[in-house]
């Protein structure tokens, strides 16, 4: 690229930066991770939220990013003209869309302005009739689709009417400079903060406390494991609308003292390093960054065989997989890793190596190539 060539300016539009009104979504965290890895001489990013200002957007702004709010409702028709105004005032080259509302309004605005629109799907969602109709009507206004896994690609084709030939699979990536085993002193300090006694194993999950994450099955499994391994703490890192319900479930099962809810935390690598076993009991997943992060930290993982998880790990090689909703199978695999630490070490060591193919650098490199192709730059 010559010095006289302007940068490719990408407008990322998202329905909301937070899932709980306060803490950043995994997509928002991904935005923050992307920016330092893009070639700033060739690319510029601007972030736009459809709704009113929220703390997670400020969190993204604190990293030095430009964040714009449209102050619009979920179904407001004026959102199209508001996006169009941002595109023109900011000199945007490409709109990159995350979320249903963003994809609906963003594709219309991009078409009006004559620039490419990228629909990026991060999850496998429930197909709602009104959204199915919107996607069908807008299918020819989708310049490119990005799926975070092959499972998500299938959902985009059959559930969202995105033309198959426009979709490329670009796996999410992890910054391995940020995710690695923490020092024993850091882990000891965290155990002390959380009042976890010496000699106790820690079985943990990093999650959102929502139905699709399957945390009720994690707690059901905990009730069985604690009966056999009473010196075990089960830790849920994260927030969500089901917290009260899950706390009541633990109390009802008589294990409330063995289950710890920490809420949202920023020190995820240290939390993961503290875990003896990390569990992902999800009912659906697109491409869970938490899984790759745990592998990078060197944790033995028990996960459900759903969505993109089987594209990341092999059962018995770098993780143990179980059917979704089967808390007995979940408990059995947790008990296996607590009983056989040598098996846990073997799986964890293999995971450290196998997760390297999911680097943030690879993720960014593929996105940069896509952007160049869309604006027809070599």
C-alpha positions as a Markdown table, in Angstrom:
| # | Residue | x | y | z |
|---|---|---|---|---|
| 1 | Unk | 0.0 | 0.0 | 0.0 |
| 2 | Unk | 1.4 | 3.4 | -1.0 |
| 3 | Unk | 1.5 | 6.3 | 1.4 |
| 4 | Unk | -1.1 | 8.1 | -0.7 |
| 5 | Unk | -3.6 | 5.3 | -0.4 |
| 6 | Unk | -6.2 | 5.9 | 2.3 |
| 7 | Unk | -6.8 | 3.5 | 5.0 |
| 8 | Unk | -9.6 | 1.0 | 4.9 |
| 9 | Unk | -12.0 | 2.2 | 7.5 |
| 10 | Unk | -14.3 | -0.5 | 9.0 |
| 11 | Unk | -17.4 | 0.4 | 10.9 |
| 12 | Unk | -18.3 | -2.4 | 13.4 |
| 13 | Unk | -21.9 | -2.2 | 14.3 |
| 14 | Unk | -23.3 | -4.2 | 17.3 |
| 15 | Unk | -26.7 | -4.5 | 18.8 |
| 16 | Unk | -25.3 | -4.0 | 22.3 |
| 17 | Unk | -21.8 | -4.0 | 23.9 |
| 18 | Unk | -23.0 | -5.7 | 27.0 |
| 19 | Unk | -25.2 | -8.7 | 27.9 |
| 20 | Unk | -26.1 | -7.7 | 31.4 |
| 21 | Unk | -26.1 | -3.9 | 31.3 |
| 22 | Unk | -22.6 | -3.6 | 32.7 |
| 23 | Unk | -20.0 | -6.1 | 31.6 |
| 24 | Unk | -18.7 | -6.5 | 28.0 |
| 25 | Unk | -19.9 | -9.3 | 25.8 |
| 26 | Unk | -17.4 | -11.8 | 24.4 |
| 27 | Unk | -17.8 | -9.9 | 21.1 |
| 28 | Unk | -16.9 | -6.6 | 22.7 |
| 29 | Unk | -13.9 | -8.2 | 24.3 |
| 30 | Unk | -12.9 | -9.5 | 20.8 |
| 31 | Unk | -13.1 | -5.9 | 19.4 |
| 32 | Unk | -10.7 | -4.7 | 22.1 |
| 33 | Unk | -8.3 | -7.6 | 21.3 |
| 34 | Unk | -8.5 | -7.1 | 17.5 |
| 35 | Unk | -7.5 | -3.4 | 17.3 |
| 36 | Unk | -3.8 | -3.7 | 18.4 |
| 37 | Unk | -3.2 | -6.6 | 16.0 |
| 38 | Unk | -4.5 | -4.9 | 12.9 |
| 39 | Unk | -2.1 | -3.1 | 10.6 |
| 40 | Unk | -2.9 | 0.5 | 11.7 |
| 41 | Unk | -1.2 | 1.9 | 8.5 |
| 42 | Unk | -3.8 | 0.1 | 6.4 |
| 43 | Unk | -6.8 | -0.3 | 8.6 |
| 44 | Unk | -8.9 | 1.9 | 10.9 |
| 45 | Unk | -11.8 | 0.7 | 13.1 |
| 46 | Unk | -14.8 | 2.5 | 14.4 |
| 47 | Unk | -17.3 | 0.9 | 16.7 |
| 48 | Unk | -21.0 | 1.7 | 16.8 |
| 49 | Unk | -23.8 | 0.6 | 19.2 |
| 50 | Unk | -27.4 | 0.8 | 18.1 |
| 51 | Unk | -28.7 | 1.6 | 21.5 |
| 52 | Unk | -27.9 | 4.3 | 24.2 |
| 53 | Unk | -24.5 | 4.5 | 25.9 |
| 54 | Unk | -23.6 | 1.7 | 28.2 |
| 55 | Unk | -20.6 | 0.9 | 30.5 |
| 56 | Unk | -19.2 | -1.8 | 28.3 |
| 57 | Unk | -19.0 | 0.7 | 25.5 |
| 58 | Unk | -17.1 | 3.0 | 27.7 |
| 59 | Unk | -14.8 | 0.1 | 28.6 |
| 60 | Unk | -14.1 | -0.3 | 24.9 |
| 61 | Unk | -13.5 | 3.5 | 24.6 |
| 62 | Unk | -11.0 | 3.3 | 27.5 |
| 63 | Unk | -8.7 | 1.3 | 25.2 |
| 64 | Unk | -8.6 | 4.4 | 22.9 |
| 65 | Unk | -11.2 | 3.3 | 20.4 |
| 66 | Unk | -13.8 | 5.5 | 18.7 |
| 67 | Unk | -17.3 | 4.4 | 19.9 |
| 68 | Unk | -20.5 | 5.9 | 18.5 |
| 69 | Unk | -24.0 | 5.4 | 19.8 |
| 70 | Unk | -27.1 | 5.7 | 17.6 |
| 71 | Unk | -29.5 | 6.0 | 20.6 |
| 72 | Unk | -32.1 | 4.0 | 18.7 |
| 73 | Unk | -34.6 | 1.3 | 19.6 |
| 74 | Unk | -34.4 | -2.3 | 18.5 |
| 75 | Unk | -36.9 | -1.9 | 15.7 |
| 76 | Unk | -36.6 | 1.8 | 14.9 |
| 77 | Unk | -36.7 | 2.4 | 11.1 |
| 78 | Unk | -34.7 | 5.6 | 11.6 |
| 79 | Unk | -31.7 | 3.4 | 12.4 |
| 80 | Unk | -31.0 | 3.0 | 8.7 |
| 81 | Unk | -30.6 | 6.7 | 8.1 |
| 82 | Unk | -28.6 | 7.1 | 11.3 |
| 83 | Unk | -26.1 | 4.4 | 10.1 |
| 84 | Unk | -26.0 | 6.0 | 6.7 |
| 85 | Unk | -25.1 | 9.3 | 8.3 |
| 86 | Unk | -22.2 | 7.7 | 10.2 |
| 87 | Unk | -20.9 | 5.9 | 7.1 |
| 88 | Unk | -20.8 | 9.2 | 5.2 |
| 89 | Unk | -19.5 | 11.4 | 8.0 |
| 90 | Unk | -16.7 | 8.9 | 9.0 |
| 91 | Unk | -15.8 | 8.0 | 5.4 |
| 92 | Unk | -16.4 | 4.3 | 6.1 |
| 93 | Unk | -15.2 | 1.7 | 3.5 |
| 94 | Unk | -16.9 | -1.4 | 4.9 |
| 95 | Unk | -19.6 | -2.1 | 7.5 |
| 96 | Unk | -19.0 | -5.2 | 9.6 |
| 97 | Unk | -22.2 | -6.3 | 11.4 |
| 98 | Unk | -22.7 | -8.2 | 14.6 |
| 99 | Unk | -26.2 | -9.1 | 15.8 |
| 100 | Unk | -29.6 | -9.3 | 14.2 |
| 101 | Unk | -30.6 | -5.6 | 14.4 |
| 102 | Unk | -27.2 | -4.5 | 13.2 |
| 103 | Unk | -27.4 | -6.9 | 10.3 |
| 104 | Unk | -30.9 | -5.8 | 9.3 |
| 105 | Unk | -30.3 | -2.0 | 9.4 |
| 106 | Unk | -26.6 | -2.2 | 8.5 |
| 107 | Unk | -27.2 | -4.0 | 5.2 |
| 108 | Unk | -29.8 | -1.5 | 4.1 |
| 109 | Unk | -27.6 | 1.4 | 5.0 |
| 110 | Unk | -24.5 | -0.1 | 3.3 |
| 111 | Unk | -26.5 | -0.7 | 0.1 |
| 112 | Unk | -27.7 | 2.9 | 0.0 |
| 113 | Unk | -24.1 | 4.1 | 0.4 |
| 114 | Unk | -22.7 | 1.6 | -2.1 |
| 115 | Unk | -20.2 | -0.1 | 0.2 |
| 116 | Unk | -19.7 | -3.8 | 1.2 |
| 117 | Unk | -21.6 | -5.3 | 4.2 |
| 118 | Unk | -20.2 | -8.2 | 6.2 |
| 119 | Unk | -22.5 | -10.2 | 8.4 |
| 120 | Unk | -20.5 | -11.9 | 11.2 |
| 121 | Unk | -22.2 | -14.7 | 13.1 |
| 122 | Unk | -20.8 | -15.7 | 16.4 |
| 123 | Unk | -23.4 | -18.2 | 17.6 |
| 124 | Unk | -26.1 | -20.7 | 16.7 |
| 125 | Unk | -29.3 | -19.0 | 17.7 |
| 126 | Unk | -33.0 | -19.8 | 17.8 |
| 127 | Unk | -34.6 | -19.1 | 14.5 |
| 128 | Unk | -37.3 | -16.5 | 14.9 |
| 129 | Unk | -39.9 | -16.2 | 12.1 |
| 130 | Unk | -39.6 | -12.4 | 11.8 |
| 131 | Unk | -35.8 | -12.6 | 11.6 |
| 132 | Unk | -36.0 | -15.4 | 9.1 |
| 133 | Unk | -38.1 | -13.2 | 6.9 |
| 134 | Unk | -35.8 | -10.2 | 7.3 |
| 135 | Unk | -32.7 | -12.3 | 6.5 |
| 136 | Unk | -34.5 | -13.8 | 3.4 |
| 137 | Unk | -35.3 | -10.4 | 2.1 |
| 138 | Unk | -31.8 | -9.0 | 2.7 |
| 139 | Unk | -29.9 | -12.1 | 1.5 |
| 140 | Unk | -28.8 | -10.3 | -1.7 |
| 141 | Unk | -27.5 | -7.3 | 0.2 |
| 142 | Unk | -25.0 | -9.4 | 2.1 |
| 143 | Unk | -21.6 | -8.9 | 0.4 |
| 144 | Unk | -19.8 | -11.4 | 2.7 |
| 145 | Unk | -20.6 | -13.6 | 5.6 |
| 146 | Unk | -18.2 | -14.7 | 8.3 |
| 147 | Unk | -18.9 | -17.8 | 10.4 |
| 148 | Unk | -16.8 | -18.6 | 13.5 |
| 149 | Unk | -17.1 | -22.3 | 12.8 |
| 150 | Unk | -18.4 | -24.8 | 10.3 |
| 151 | Unk | -21.4 | -25.4 | 12.6 |
| 152 | Unk | -22.2 | -21.7 | 12.5 |
| 153 | Unk | -21.8 | -21.6 | 8.8 |
| 154 | Unk | -24.5 | -24.3 | 8.5 |
| 155 | Unk | -26.8 | -22.2 | 10.7 |
| 156 | Unk | -26.1 | -19.1 | 8.5 |
| 157 | Unk | -27.1 | -21.0 | 5.4 |
| 158 | Unk | -30.2 | -22.7 | 6.7 |
| 159 | Unk | -31.3 | -20.4 | 9.5 |
| 160 | Unk | -30.3 | -17.0 | 8.1 |
| 161 | Unk | -30.5 | -17.4 | 4.3 |
| 162 | Unk | -27.0 | -16.1 | 3.9 |
| 163 | Unk | -25.8 | -17.2 | 0.4 |
| 164 | Unk | -23.4 | -20.1 | 0.9 |
| 165 | Unk | -20.9 | -18.8 | -1.7 |
| 166 | Unk | -20.4 | -15.6 | 0.3 |
| 167 | Unk | -19.6 | -17.3 | 3.6 |
| 168 | Unk | -16.1 | -18.0 | 4.8 |
| 169 | Unk | -15.2 | -19.7 | 8.1 |
| 170 | Unk | -12.8 | -17.6 | 10.2 |
| 171 | Unk | -12.3 | -19.1 | 13.6 |
| 172 | Unk | -11.9 | -16.8 | 16.5 |
| 173 | Unk | -8.5 | -16.4 | 18.0 |
| 174 | Unk | -6.8 | -16.0 | 21.3 |
| 175 | Unk | -3.8 | -13.8 | 22.2 |
| 176 | Unk | -1.4 | -16.2 | 23.7 |
| 177 | Unk | 0.6 | -13.4 | 25.2 |
| 178 | Unk | -2.4 | -12.8 | 27.5 |
| 179 | Unk | -3.4 | -16.4 | 28.1 |
| 180 | Unk | -0.8 | -18.7 | 29.8 |
| 181 | Unk | -0.4 | -20.3 | 33.2 |
| 182 | Unk | -0.2 | -17.7 | 36.0 |
| 183 | Unk | 2.4 | -17.8 | 38.8 |
| 184 | Unk | 1.8 | -19.9 | 41.9 |
| 185 | Unk | 1.8 | -16.7 | 44.0 |
| 186 | Unk | -1.0 | -15.2 | 41.8 |
| 187 | Unk | -3.0 | -18.4 | 42.2 |
| 188 | Unk | -2.4 | -18.5 | 45.9 |
| 189 | Unk | -3.6 | -14.9 | 46.3 |
| 190 | Unk | -6.8 | -15.6 | 44.4 |
| 191 | Unk | -7.5 | -18.7 | 46.4 |
| 192 | Unk | -7.1 | -16.7 | 49.6 |
| 193 | Unk | -9.3 | -13.9 | 48.2 |
| 194 | Unk | -12.0 | -16.5 | 47.5 |
| 195 | Unk | -11.5 | -18.3 | 50.8 |
| 196 | Unk | -10.8 | -21.6 | 49.1 |
| 197 | Unk | -9.0 | -23.9 | 51.7 |
| 198 | Unk | -5.6 | -25.5 | 51.1 |
| 199 | Unk | -5.9 | -29.0 | 49.8 |
| 200 | Unk | -9.2 | -28.4 | 48.0 |
| 201 | Unk | -9.6 | -29.1 | 44.3 |
| 202 | Unk | -11.3 | -26.4 | 42.2 |
| 203 | Unk | -13.7 | -27.3 | 39.4 |
| 204 | Unk | -14.6 | -24.1 | 37.5 |
| 205 | Unk | -16.4 | -22.6 | 34.6 |
| 206 | Unk | -16.2 | -19.2 | 32.9 |
| 207 | Unk | -19.6 | -18.5 | 31.7 |
| 208 | Unk | -22.7 | -16.3 | 31.4 |
| 209 | Unk | -25.5 | -17.3 | 33.7 |
| 210 | Unk | -28.0 | -17.9 | 31.0 |
| 211 | Unk | -30.0 | -21.0 | 29.9 |
| 212 | Unk | -27.9 | -21.8 | 26.8 |
| 213 | Unk | -24.7 | -22.2 | 28.9 |
| 214 | Unk | -26.1 | -25.2 | 30.7 |
| 215 | Unk | -25.0 | -24.2 | 34.2 |
| 216 | Unk | -27.9 | -26.0 | 35.9 |
| 217 | Unk | -26.2 | -29.3 | 34.7 |
| 218 | Unk | -22.9 | -28.1 | 36.1 |
| 219 | Unk | -24.5 | -27.7 | 39.5 |
| 220 | Unk | -26.3 | -31.1 | 39.2 |
| 221 | Unk | -22.9 | -32.7 | 38.4 |
| 222 | Unk | -21.4 | -30.8 | 41.4 |
| 223 | Unk | -23.9 | -32.5 | 43.8 |
| 224 | Unk | -22.7 | -35.9 | 42.7 |
| 225 | Unk | -19.0 | -35.1 | 42.7 |
| 226 | Unk | -19.0 | -33.4 | 46.1 |
| 227 | Unk | -20.5 | -36.6 | 47.6 |
| 228 | Unk | -17.4 | -38.5 | 46.5 |
| 229 | Unk | -14.9 | -35.6 | 46.7 |
| 230 | Unk | -16.0 | -33.4 | 49.6 |
| 231 | Unk | -12.8 | -31.3 | 49.4 |
| 232 | Unk | -13.9 | -29.8 | 46.1 |
| 233 | Unk | -15.1 | -26.2 | 45.3 |
| 234 | Unk | -17.2 | -25.5 | 42.3 |
| 235 | Unk | -16.6 | -22.0 | 41.0 |
| 236 | Unk | -18.8 | -20.1 | 38.5 |
| 237 | Unk | -17.0 | -17.0 | 37.0 |
| 238 | Unk | -19.6 | -14.7 | 35.3 |
| 239 | Unk | -22.9 | -13.0 | 35.7 |
| 240 | Unk | -26.4 | -13.3 | 34.2 |
| 241 | Unk | -30.1 | -13.4 | 34.9 |
| 242 | Unk | -30.1 | -17.0 | 36.2 |
| 243 | Unk | -27.8 | -16.3 | 39.1 |
| 244 | Unk | -30.5 | -16.4 | 41.8 |
| 245 | Unk | -32.1 | -19.5 | 40.4 |
| 246 | Unk | -28.7 | -21.3 | 40.3 |
| 247 | Unk | -27.9 | -20.3 | 43.8 |
| 248 | Unk | -31.3 | -21.7 | 44.9 |
| 249 | Unk | -30.6 | -24.9 | 43.0 |
| 250 | Unk | -27.2 | -25.4 | 44.9 |
| 251 | Unk | -29.0 | -24.7 | 48.2 |
| 252 | Unk | -31.7 | -27.2 | 47.4 |
| 253 | Unk | -29.2 | -29.9 | 46.6 |
| 254 | Unk | -27.4 | -29.2 | 49.9 |
| 255 | Unk | -24.1 | -28.0 | 48.3 |
| 256 | Unk | -24.4 | -24.2 | 48.7 |
| 257 | Unk | -21.2 | -24.1 | 50.7 |
| 258 | Unk | -19.4 | -26.0 | 47.9 |
| 259 | Unk | -20.5 | -23.7 | 45.1 |
| 260 | Unk | -19.0 | -20.2 | 44.7 |
| 261 | Unk | -20.4 | -17.5 | 42.4 |
| 262 | Unk | -17.8 | -14.8 | 41.8 |
| 263 | Unk | -19.7 | -12.6 | 39.4 |
| 264 | Unk | -17.8 | -11.0 | 36.4 |
| 265 | Unk | -14.0 | -10.8 | 36.8 |
| 266 | Unk | -11.3 | -9.4 | 34.6 |
| 267 | Unk | -8.5 | -11.8 | 35.8 |
| 268 | Unk | -9.6 | -14.7 | 33.8 |
| 269 | Unk | -6.1 | -16.3 | 33.1 |
| 270 | Unk | -5.5 | -16.4 | 36.9 |
| 271 | Unk | -9.0 | -17.9 | 37.5 |
| 272 | Unk | -8.3 | -20.5 | 34.9 |
| 273 | Unk | -4.9 | -21.3 | 36.4 |
| 274 | Unk | -6.6 | -21.9 | 39.7 |
| 275 | Unk | -8.9 | -24.5 | 38.3 |
| 276 | Unk | -8.0 | -28.2 | 38.6 |
| 277 | Unk | -10.6 | -28.9 | 35.9 |
| 278 | Unk | -12.5 | -26.4 | 33.7 |
| 279 | Unk | -16.0 | -27.4 | 32.6 |
| 280 | Unk | -18.1 | -26.1 | 29.7 |
| 281 | Unk | -21.6 | -27.6 | 30.1 |
| 282 | Unk | -23.1 | -25.5 | 27.2 |
| 283 | Unk | -26.3 | -26.5 | 25.3 |
| 284 | Unk | -25.1 | -24.6 | 22.2 |
| 285 | Unk | -21.9 | -22.9 | 21.2 |
| 286 | Unk | -20.6 | -21.2 | 18.0 |
| 287 | Unk | -16.8 | -21.0 | 18.7 |
| 288 | Unk | -16.2 | -20.7 | 22.5 |
| 289 | Unk | -13.1 | -18.5 | 23.1 |
| 290 | Unk | -13.2 | -19.7 | 26.7 |
| 291 | Unk | -12.4 | -23.2 | 25.5 |
| 292 | Unk | -9.3 | -22.1 | 23.6 |
| 293 | Unk | -8.2 | -19.8 | 26.4 |
| 294 | Unk | -8.4 | -22.6 | 28.9 |
| 295 | Unk | -6.4 | -24.9 | 26.6 |
| 296 | Unk | -3.7 | -22.1 | 26.3 |
| 297 | Unk | -3.5 | -21.8 | 30.1 |
| 298 | Unk | -3.0 | -25.6 | 30.3 |
| 299 | Unk | -6.2 | -26.8 | 31.8 |
| 300 | Unk | -7.9 | -30.2 | 31.4 |
| 301 | Unk | -11.4 | -29.4 | 30.0 |
| 302 | Unk | -14.6 | -31.3 | 30.2 |
| 303 | Unk | -17.1 | -29.9 | 27.6 |
| 304 | Unk | -20.3 | -30.8 | 25.9 |
| 305 | Unk | -20.3 | -32.0 | 22.3 |
| 306 | Unk | -22.2 | -29.1 | 20.8 |
| 307 | Unk | -21.7 | -26.6 | 18.0 |
| 308 | Unk | -18.2 | -25.7 | 17.2 |
| 309 | Unk | -16.6 | -27.4 | 20.2 |
| 310 | Unk | -15.9 | -30.6 | 18.2 |
| 311 | Unk | -14.0 | -28.5 | 15.6 |
| 312 | Unk | -11.6 | -27.3 | 18.4 |
| 313 | Unk | -10.9 | -30.4 | 20.4 |
| 314 | Unk | -10.8 | -34.2 | 20.0 |
| 315 | Unk | -12.4 | -36.3 | 22.7 |
| 316 | Unk | -9.9 | -38.0 | 24.8 |
| 317 | Unk | -7.0 | -36.2 | 23.2 |
| 318 | Unk | -7.1 | -32.6 | 24.2 |
| 319 | Unk | -10.4 | -32.5 | 26.1 |
| 320 | Unk | -13.1 | -34.9 | 27.3 |
| 321 | Unk | -16.5 | -34.5 | 25.7 |
| 322 | Unk | -20.0 | -35.5 | 26.9 |
| 323 | Unk | -23.5 | -35.2 | 25.6 |
| 324 | Unk | -25.4 | -31.9 | 26.5 |
| 325 | Unk | -27.7 | -32.0 | 29.5 |
| 326 | Unk | -26.2 | -35.3 | 30.8 |
| 327 | Unk | -25.0 | -34.2 | 34.2 |
| 328 | Unk | -24.1 | -37.8 | 35.2 |
| 329 | Unk | -21.7 | -38.0 | 32.2 |
| 330 | Unk | -20.3 | -34.6 | 33.2 |
| 331 | Unk | -19.8 | -35.7 | 36.8 |
| 332 | Unk | -18.1 | -39.0 | 35.6 |
| 333 | Unk | -15.5 | -37.1 | 33.5 |
| 334 | Unk | -14.8 | -34.6 | 36.3 |
| 335 | Unk | -14.3 | -37.5 | 38.7 |
| 336 | Unk | -12.0 | -39.2 | 36.3 |
| 337 | Unk | -9.7 | -36.2 | 36.1 |
| 338 | Unk | -9.7 | -35.7 | 39.8 |
| 339 | Unk | -8.9 | -39.4 | 40.3 |
| 340 | Unk | -6.3 | -39.6 | 37.6 |
| 341 | Unk | -4.1 | -36.4 | 37.7 |
| 342 | Unk | -1.7 | -38.0 | 35.1 |
| 343 | Unk | -4.6 | -38.1 | 32.6 |
| 344 | Unk | -5.5 | -34.5 | 33.3 |
| 345 | Unk | -1.8 | -33.5 | 32.8 |
| 346 | Unk | -1.6 | -35.4 | 29.5 |
| 347 | Unk | -4.8 | -33.8 | 28.1 |
| 348 | Unk | -3.7 | -30.4 | 29.3 |
| 349 | Unk | -0.3 | -30.7 | 27.7 |
| 350 | Unk | -1.7 | -31.8 | 24.4 |
| 351 | Unk | -4.2 | -28.9 | 24.6 |
| 352 | Unk | -1.5 | -26.3 | 25.0 |
| 353 | Unk | 0.0 | -27.5 | 21.6 |
| 354 | Unk | -3.2 | -28.1 | 19.7 |
| 355 | Unk | -4.8 | -24.7 | 20.5 |
| 356 | Unk | -2.0 | -22.8 | 18.8 |
| 357 | Unk | -3.8 | -23.0 | 15.5 |
| 358 | Unk | -6.4 | -20.6 | 16.9 |
| 359 | Unk | -4.2 | -17.6 | 17.3 |
| 360 | Unk | -5.5 | -14.0 | 17.3 |
| 361 | Unk | -2.9 | -13.2 | 14.7 |
| 362 | Unk | -4.3 | -15.8 | 12.3 |
| 363 | Unk | -7.8 | -14.5 | 13.0 |
| 364 | Unk | -6.8 | -10.9 | 12.2 |
| 365 | Unk | -4.8 | -11.9 | 9.1 |
| 366 | Unk | -7.8 | -13.6 | 7.6 |
| 367 | Unk | -10.1 | -10.6 | 8.4 |
| 368 | Unk | -7.5 | -8.2 | 6.8 |
| 369 | Unk | -7.5 | -10.4 | 3.7 |
| 370 | Unk | -11.3 | -10.3 | 3.5 |
| 371 | Unk | -11.3 | -6.5 | 3.8 |
| 372 | Unk | -8.8 | -6.1 | 1.0 |
| 373 | Unk | -10.8 | -8.3 | -1.3 |
| 374 | Unk | -14.0 | -6.4 | -0.6 |
| 375 | Unk | -12.4 | -3.1 | -1.5 |
| 376 | Unk | -10.4 | -4.8 | -4.3 |
| 377 | Unk | -7.0 | -4.1 | -3.0 |
| 378 | Unk | -4.1 | -6.6 | -3.6 |
